[in-house]
Amino acid sequence: MTITATLDQIPAIVEEAKQAAHAAAKEYFETVLGGQDRWACGFASVKVYNVRSNSKIGKALINAGFRKSYDRSLELWNPSKFPCQNVDTLEQGAAAAAKVLKEYGFEVYSWSRLD
């Protein structure tokens, strides 16, 4: 799959992904957890692969909030920015963000780990 986004679309695409992430995390938190921050704590992010950080698209992603990761990907940490520690909630947000980015041709995966 090839990236279909243009450079000037990157900020709007990343914002769309963040909004989708927040909505998914909020829905999960309210419906499954009943609005209580409980169970396993952890972290979640999305990682974009096969985009060099010094390319034009890579620089646009970095300007939109991504950072270089140790595994040569570009990573957006906690795309939902949902104020909780529950890893399942944050995973739902990361998965929603990854789905949006995939629609634009990015090779992206959601990632999480327990704290």
C-alpha positions, 0 to 999 in steps of 0.5 A, spaced: 500 500 500 502 506 498 501 513 502 496 517 499 496 523 503 500 529 501 504 533 505 499 539 507 494 533 509 498 530 514 497 535 520 489 534 519 490 526 518 494 526 525 488 530 528 483 526 525 487 520 528 487 523 535 480 524 535 478 517 533 483 515 538 479 519 544 472 517 542 474 510 542 478 510 548 472 514 552 467 509 549 470 503 552 472 507 558 465 509 560 461 502 557 466 497 559 469 500 565 463 504 568 467 510 568 472 507 573 479 507 572 481 500 574 484 493 572 491 493 569 495 499 568 499 501 562 501 505 555 499 505 548 502 508 542 501 507 534 508 506 530 508 508 523 514 504 519 517 504 512 517 512 513 524 515 514 524 521 519 528 525 514 523 524 509 518 530 507 513 525 510 517 523 516 518 530 518 511 532 517 509 527 522 514 529 527 511 536 526 505 533 528 507 530 534 510 523 532 517 522 534 523 517 532 523 510 536 528 505 538 525 500 532 526 505 527 519 507 526 515 514 528 511 513 534 505 517 537 505 516 544 498 515 547 494 518 541 487 518 545 490 523 550 485 520 555 486 521 562 486 514 565 491 508 566 487 502 564 491 499 558 485 496 555 482 503 554 489 506 551 489 500 547 482 501 544 484 509 542 491 506 539 487 501 535 482 507 532 488 511 531 492 506 527 485 505 523 485 512 521 492 512 519 491 505 515 486 509 511 491 513 508 496 508 506 501 508 512 504 502 515 502 503 522 500 498 528 498 499 535 502 497 540 502 497 548 505 494 554 503 493 561 506 498 567 
